[in-house]
């Protein structure tokens, strides 16, 4: 780590410290885009009653068609919020945290339809929430 001295003899942070955490924000935006795309695709497949999903499955409430509409709406919102995160918008950051949290709950309830994919998307939601909450406050600085 390099250290530069200021005019008054004080120590200023290096360029590395200024960019610390920016990678997590970009990673969270990319995860929002990927998860949103997956939710959109699988939402359309669920609405269409695709053969991809496990048949004769008992859901917590409603049916596969309703879950498809829920996934489609969340997926479209996630893709739009990802563009806001890339634009360094603080409102998009907090909206992203909220939508990712809702999606994590939906994925836990959607495990009977496609268990391994739902758990994978749940893990991506948690990583994106971490990136947006831990390093998102510095978004305006970049």
N, C-alpha and C positions, 0 to 999 in steps of 0.2 A: 504494500500500500504506500503510495507516495503522499507526501505531506508538503503543502505549499505554505509559505509564510506570508501574511498580509503586510500592509504598510506599517501597521502599529506593532508588528512583531508577534501578533497572535497567530494561532494555527487555524487554517481553514480546511474544510473537508476536501477530499479528492473527488475527482469525477466519478469514481466507483461508488462512493457513498451517496452521491446525488442520484445515481441511477439504481440504487439498491431497491429491489422490489418491483421495478418496472416490468421485468420479465414475468412476474406473477400476474400482473394486471393483463398483459398481452395473452398469457396462458389462459386466464379466466375468460377473456373475451373469445378466444378460440374454442374453449370448452363450451361456452354458451352457444356458439354457432353450431358446433357439432351436435350437442344435445338437442338443440332446437330443430336441427335438420332431421335427426333420428326420430324425435317425437312427432314431427310433421309427417314423415313417411309412414311410421307405424300407426299414427292416428288415421291416416287415409286408408291404410290396410285394414284397420279394425272396423271402420265405417263400412267398408266394402265386404265385410265378413270373409276375409282372406283365409286360405287354408294354412297360413303361416302360424296362426295362434292355436293353442291347445283347445280342443273342442270338449264339450260337456264339462266345462269348468264352472265351479261355483264362485261367484265374485262377492265381495263384501256387500256391495249394493249395486243394483241395476244390472245391465248386460254389457256385452262387448261393444255394441254400437254406441252406447252412452260414453263408455270409456274412450272410444275412438274420438268422439267430439271433444272430450276433455283434453286428450293428448294433442289433438290438432290445434286447439286454441292456445295451449301452453307453448307448443312448439313455435307457432308463429310469433308469439310474444317474445320468446327467447331469441329468435333470430333478429327481431327488431331491436331488442335491448343490447344485443352484441354490437350492433352498429353504434349505439350510443356509448358503449364502453370504449370502443375504438376512437370515438370522438372526444373522449375524456370528459364526459358529462357526469357530474355527481348524482343527479337525479336518476340517470340510467344505472349507476352503480347500486344505489339502494333499491331501485325497482328490480334489478337483477338478483340481489340477495333475496328479496321477497319471493320472486317467481321461482328461483332455484329451490327455496325452502318448500314452497308449495309442490313443486315437481318432485322433490325427495319424498314427500308424504304420498303423492299420487303413485310414485314408483313402488313404494312399499305395499300399497293397496293393489297394485297391478301385477304383483309377483305371480299369481296363478295363471296369467295369460302367457307370459314368457319369462320364466324365473331368472335365467342367467343374464339375459339382456337387461332386465329391470334392475338387478343388483349392480351391473356395470354402470348403468346410467346413474344410479344412486351414488356410486363412488365418484363419478365425474361431477355430480352436483356438489358434493361435499368439498372436493378440491377447488371448484370454482368459487364457492362461498368463502373458503379460506383466503383465496387470492384477493377477492374483492373487499373483504373486511380487514384483513391484516395490512394490505398495502394500498388500498384504494384511496385513502385520504391524501396520498401524494399525487393523485392523478392530475391535478391542476398545475403541479410543478413541472410536469414533463412537457 
